[in-house]
């Protein structure tokens, strides 16, 4: 399995390949090779900054002579008018790295900002905000990193680091008991130590899980607030609890006040707006 660093390097390489191709002909035709310059990253919208370290890696991998002065760090609250970094180097390098660096910083900062809003909304409760696998193909590691920078928690990274028995798994397995038992047989056979979460859609399925046991967390899928409160009381701390499905910024606190341990929010990554910023000569 590739490491986070290897996946990030692969993403950067692919991004340069799709953007520059056989050459940035606009820059090459009008900027002499040895001209030096300086650009600043200007914040144009209040939010949480994320992606600074990745941006530095973009500059390094393209041209390791570029000098980066960071004035703001990952996780910092920024406001309109702030300068987050100043980069000095060949003008050709500044121009060819600008868009990829901005794409990453704007996307990651938008996710961190959105996540931070949800985290602040739950202040005073025990509930933690989780992301999901609803991420941009190829950018998952960066987007999940942005969630953490914004104060949220990562759910499973992919299909490999946790067992999550969802409705389709249960239905295709012939029921909850079959799914859980097959899961344990598989983990034993493969000598794997993975946490097990199972999704339930109603109180009948919840009772089946409680009767069967053998899981670490129960996901309450599309439960109302009232039913969530009742389910948490029934589970009574025996397993971790997670609410999921149709929960919005306006309703999330009501679910948290039911006492669930986690709430997963796909909107953190699948429909977020990038934080506005620009990279201009200074």
C-alpha positions, 0 to 999 in steps of 0.5 A: 500500500502506498504511503500518504507521502507517495500518494501525494507525490503521485497526485502532484506528478499527475497534476503537473502532467495534465496542466503543463503537458509538453510545456507552458507555451504562454510562459515560455514564449514571453518570460526569459529563463533567468528572470527572477521574481516574487509572488505572495499568497493573498487571502481573499476570504475569512476561514481556516488555512490548510494545505500550506505544507503540500503547497511547499512540496509542490514548489519543491518538486517543480523547482527546488531553488524556489524560496518559500516564506510562510507567514501563516501555517496549516490550521491558522484562522485567516481573514481577508487581506492576510498574506499567507506566504511569499515565494521567491524564484524564477518567474517561469517557476512561479507561473507554472506552479501557481494554479496547482498550488492554488487548487490544492490550497483553496480546496483544502482550506475550504474543507478545513473551514467547513469542518471547523464550522461543524466542530464549533456547532457541537462545542460543549457536546461529546460528539465528534465530526467524521468525514466519509469516503465521498471525496474527490478521486485522487485527492482523498488523503489531502481532503481527509488531512484538511478535515483534521486541520479543521478539527474534525476526525477521519472515519476509515481512510478507505476500504482497507482499514476498517470493516463497515457492514452497510445495508447492501452487505447485510442484505447480500449476506442474508441478514445481520447475524450472517454478515457479522459471523462471516466478518469474524471468520474472515478476520481470523482467517486473514489474521487481521485486527480491524474494528467492525462497524455495522449500519442499522436502519431500524430498531429491529435491526438494532436489536439483532445487532445487540443480540449478536454482538461482536462489533465495535460501533453501531451506525444509526442510518437515517434515524430521526432525532427522537429515534436516535435518542431512544437508540442511544438509551437502548445501546447504553454505552455498550458500543460506540454510536454514530449517526449518519444520513440526511444530517445538516448543519442546522440539525447536527446539534440536535443529534449530538445532544442525543449522546451519539459519539460520532456524526458523519458528514459527507458534505465536508468533502463532497460539496464544499466551496474553496476558500478564495485566495490569489497568487500575485506578483509583489 
